[in-house]
Amino acid sequence: MGFKTHELFDVMAKMAKENYDRQQTQEKLNQLLNNCVACHKTYKISVEK
């Protein structure tokens, strides 16, 4: 995983631990998942037949 993904996981964990707010945590999760999708869209393996 990229550094940005690790950073987002760390931020989300800290937010949830220190001052849990459902809306903020969901927004951070959305940002994290968008980061995953962008990476997987860029780096994909194609199978040739």
Secondary structure, DSSP 8 states (H G I E B T S, - for coil): --HHHHHHHHHHHHHHHHS--HHHHHHHHHHHHHHHHHHHHHS------
